[in-house]
Amino acid sequence: MADVELLIDSKDILGEGVIWHPVEQMLYWCDNLKPNIQRYDPATGEHRVWPTPESVGCIVFREQGGICAAMKSGFAFIDNLDDMKIDYIVDPEPGMDGNRMNDGKCDRAGRFWCGSMDEGLAKPTASLYRLDPDLSCHKLDTDIICSNGIAWSPDNKTMYFSDTRKEALYAYDYDIDTGDVSDRRIIVDTTDRPFRIDGATVDADGFYWCAEVHDWCIGKYAPDGTPVDRVRLPVRQPTMCTFGGANMDILYVVSATRFLEPGEAEQQPHAGGLFAVHGTGATGLVEPYFKG
């Protein structure tokens, strides 16, 4: 039986982008809408918050130090959070003011993948992008409403991607050598379910763990999309999960207050908080660095 622990009652409007730093042994995440970047130190309990001038969909760590962020204005380097200077790289969607960058991660070749989203959560104006180490940006898919759930199988042969508002979790065939995707197919259809698939990760055994936003749970799925297990949370709107900790066996979960309905705040006093799930029996994989 998994045990759920509240770590930080951060009251995030839209917590996202949670990622474990394997060297620092600290956890980072974003509140897309306040907006900010946050850090939690499990060794001391310290919680730091750095406001940002615009929304941050997600961050990844750079091989040479610092972070690469997917922001409203596109991909950017931030070398020092305490003295925040943003070095913009490329805006993949210039002039598309109704869109912003959202969920993303690095593949194991050090490329930064990130999808955009329609901020109104209705129009299929978003796309899926890949930022290569040479800082060239490539569009890999289109006709997307809200990009989420990016993760790769341990053997690098499958890439997972969720369009939350199209109610679909997709799998692509993935070529780690070229960074190309092909043969997109739906492996989970949430049309008739009470949740949608939000941010996600993959464990060392290849199971896909995802935030089942709107329905209180983290879901565990087999590589073919077969549901395996669920972890119940004290909040209805989990938004993303990742493994971390010294042994990579703690599942960290961020959440949101954005979707609270009248009367729900009293029932979920820790909505928007950061949680740790212990005892899942799973071990995660360290997220790769961006090589750019």
C-alpha positions in Angstrom: 0.0 0.0 0.0 1.5 3.3 -1.1 1.8 6.1 1.5 1.2 9.7 0.4 2.9 12.6 2.2 2.4 16.3 1.8 5.7 18.0 1.5 5.0 21.6 0.6 1.6 23.3 0.8 2.6 25.6 -2.1 -1.0 26.3 -3.3 0.2 26.2 -6.9 -2.3 27.5 -9.5 -0.9 25.0 -12.0 2.0 23.0 -10.7 3.9 21.3 -13.6 7.4 20.4 -14.9 8.5 18.4 -11.8 12.0 17.0 -12.2 14.6 15.5 -9.9 18.2 16.9 -10.0 20.4 13.8 -9.5 23.6 15.7 -8.5 22.0 18.3 -6.2 19.5 15.7 -4.8 16.8 18.3 -5.0 13.4 18.6 -6.7 12.4 21.4 -9.1 9.1 22.3 -10.6 7.1 25.3 -12.0 3.8 27.0 -11.3 2.9 27.8 -14.9 0.5 30.5 -14.0 1.9 32.5 -11.1 4.5 32.1 -12.7 7.6 30.8 -11.0 10.3 28.1 -10.7 10.5 26.3 -7.3 12.9 24.0 -5.6 12.5 21.6 -2.6 15.5 20.2 -0.7 14.5 16.9 1.0 17.6 16.9 3.2 16.6 20.2 4.9 13.0 20.8 3.9 14.0 24.2 2.4 11.5 25.5 -0.3 12.7 28.2 -2.6 10.6 30.1 -5.1 11.9 32.2 -8.0 9.3 34.4 -9.8 9.6 34.5 -13.6 8.5 37.3 -16.0 6.4 34.9 -18.0 4.9 31.4 -17.9 7.2 28.4 -17.7 5.8 25.2 -19.0 8.7 23.0 -17.9 12.5 23.0 -17.3 15.3 20.6 -18.0 18.9 20.6 -16.7 21.8 21.4 -18.9 24.9 19.2 -19.2 27.1 22.2 -18.7 25.1 23.6 -15.8 22.0 25.8 -15.4 18.6 25.0 -16.9 16.8 25.2 -20.2 13.2 26.4 -19.9 10.2 26.2 -22.2 8.6 29.6 -21.7 5.7 31.6 -23.2 8.2 33.2 -25.6 9.9 29.9 -26.4 13.0 28.0 -25.4 15.5 29.8 -23.2 18.6 29.3 -21.0 18.6 30.4 -17.4 22.1 30.0 -15.9 21.4 31.4 -12.4 18.0 31.5 -10.7 19.3 33.8 -8.0 20.4 36.4 -10.6 17.9 35.6 -13.3 18.9 36.5 -16.8 17.0 34.8 -19.5 18.8 34.1 -22.7 16.1 33.3 -25.3 17.1 30.7 -27.9 14.1 30.4 -30.3 10.4 31.0 -30.3 8.8 28.1 -32.3 5.5 29.9 -32.5 6.0 33.6 -33.2 2.8 35.6 -33.3 0.7 32.8 -31.8 -0.3 34.7 -28.7 -3.0 32.3 -27.8 -0.5 29.5 -27.4 2.3 28.8 -24.8 4.8 26.1 -24.3 3.8 23.3 -21.9 5.0 19.8 -21.1 8.5 18.6 -22.0 11.6 16.5 -21.2 14.9 15.5 -22.7 15.4 12.2 -24.6 18.5 10.1 -23.8 20.4 11.6 -26.7 20.1 15.0 -24.9 17.4 16.6 -27.1 14.8 18.8 -25.5 11.2 17.9 -26.5 8.3 20.1 -25.6 4.8 20.6 -26.9 2.7 23.8 -26.9 -0.9 24.3 -25.9 -3.9 26.5 -26.7 -4.3 28.6 -23.5 -8.1 28.4 -24.0 -7.9 24.6 -24.0 -10.1 24.3 -27.0 -8.3 24.9 -30.4 -5.9 22.4 -32.1 -3.4 25.1 -32.8 -0.5 23.6 -30.8 2.4 21.5 -32.0 5.2 19.2 -30.7 8.8 20.4 -31.0 12.3 19.1 -30.6 15.2 21.4 -29.7 18.5 19.7 -30.7 21.9 20.3 -29.0 22.9 22.5 -31.9 19.9 24.7 -30.9 18.0 24.0 -34.1 14.2 23.6 -33.5 12.1 21.0 -35.4 8.3 20.6 -35.5 7.4 16.9 -35.3 3.6 16.9 -35.0 0.6 19.3 -35.2 -3.2 19.5 -34.7 -2.7 19.4 -30.9 -4.8 21.2 -28.2 -2.8 20.6 -25.0 0.6 18.8 -25.0 1.4 16.6 -22.0 2.7 13.2 -20.8 6.0 13.1 -22.7 8.2 10.1 -21.7 10.3 7.3 -23.3 10.5 3.6 -22.8 13.7 2.4 -21.2 14.8 0.8 -24.5 14.3 4.1 -26.3 12.0 2.5 -28.9 8.7 4.2 -27.9 7.8 7.8 -27.1 4.6 8.5 -25.2 2.7 11.8 -25.6 -0.7 12.9 -24.4 -3.0 15.4 -25.9 -5.0 16.0 -22.7 -7.9 17.8 -24.4 -8.2 15.3 -27.2 -8.6 12.6 -24.5 -5.7 10.5 -25.9 -2.5 9.0 -24.8 -0.4 8.2 -27.9 2.6 6.0 -28.5 5.1 6.7 -31.3 7.8 4.5 -32.7 11.0 6.4 -31.7 14.4 6.4 -33.4 16.9 7.5 -30.8 19.7 8.0 -33.4 17.8 10.5 -35.5 15.1 11.8 -33.1 12.3 10.9 -35.5 8.9 9.7 -34.5 6.5 7.6 -36.6 3.4 5.4 -36.4 1.4 7.4 -33.9 -1.4 5.4 -32.3 -3.8 5.8 -29.4 -3.0 3.4 -26.5 -5.4 5.0 -23.9 -8.6 6.8 -24.7 -10.1 8.7 -21.8 -13.3 9.9 -23.5 -15.5 7.8 -21.2 -13.4 8.1 -18.1 -13.5 10.8 -15.3 -9.9 11.8 -15.8 -7.5 13.1 -18.5 -3.8 12.1 -18.8 -1.5 15.0 -17.7 2.2 14.9 -16.9 4.0 11.6 -16.7 7.1 9.5 -16.3 8.3 6.0 -17.0 9.9 3.6 -14.4 12.8 1.3 -14.9 10.5 -1.6 -15.8 8.9 0.4 -18.6 5.6 1.2 -16.8 4.0 4.6 -17.6 3.0 6.6 -14.5 0.7 9.6 -15.1 -1.3 12.3 -13.3 -5.0 11.5 -13.9 -6.1 15.1 -13.6 -9.7 15.6 -12.4 -9.9 12.2 -10.6 -7.6 12.2 -7.5 -5.1 9.6 -8.8 -1.8 8.7 -10.3 -2.3 5.9 -12.9 0.2 3.1 -13.7 0.0 1.6 -17.2 1.7 -1.2 -19.0 3.6 -0.2 -22.2 0.5 -1.2 -24.3 -1.8 1.1 -22.3 -3.3 -1.5 -20.1 -4.2 -0.1 -16.7 -2.2 -1.7 -13.9 -2.7 0.3 -10.7 -3.8 3.6 -9.3 -2.6 5.6 -6.3 -5.2 7.7 -4.6 -4.2 11.3 -3.6 -5.9 13.8 -1.2 -6.3 16.3 -4.1 -8.5 15.9 -7.2 -6.1 17.7 -9.6 -2.7 16.1 -9.8 -0.9 17.5 -12.8 2.5 15.7 -13.1 4.7 13.1 -11.4 8.3 12.1 -11.5 10.6 9.7 -9.6 13.4 11.0 -7.4 15.2 10.5 -4.1 18.6 8.9 -3.4 17.3 5.5 -4.6 14.9 7.0 -7.3 12.0 5.2 -5.5 10.0 8.2 -4.4 7.2 9.4 -6.7 6.8 13.2 -6.5 3.5 14.7 -7.5 2.5 18.3 -8.2 -1.0 19.6 -8.4 -3.3 22.5 -9.1 -5.9 24.8 -7.7 -6.9 26.1 -11.1 -9.7 23.7 -11.6 -11.3 23.8 -8.2 -15.1 24.1 -8.2 -17.1 26.0 -5.6 -16.9 24.3 -2.3 -13.9 22.1 -3.2 -11.2 24.2 -1.6 -12.6 23.3 1.9 -12.6 19.6 1.0 -9.1 19.7 -0.4 -7.1 22.1 1.8 -3.8 21.1 0.3 -4.8 21.4 -3.4 -1.9 22.8 -5.4 0.6 21.2 -3.0 3.7 19.0 -3.6 3.4 15.4 -2.5 5.6 12.4 -2.1 4.4 8.9 -2.7 6.3 6.2 -0.9 6.1 2.4 -1.3 5.0 2.1 -4.9 7.5 -0.7 -5.4 8.8 1.1 -8.5 12.2 2.7 -9.3 12.5 5.6 -11.7 15.1 6.6 -14.2 17.2 9.8 -14.0 16.0 12.4 -16.5 18.7 13.1 -19.1 20.4 16.5 -19.4 20.1 18.8 -22.4 23.3 18.7 -24.3 22.9 22.1 -25.9 
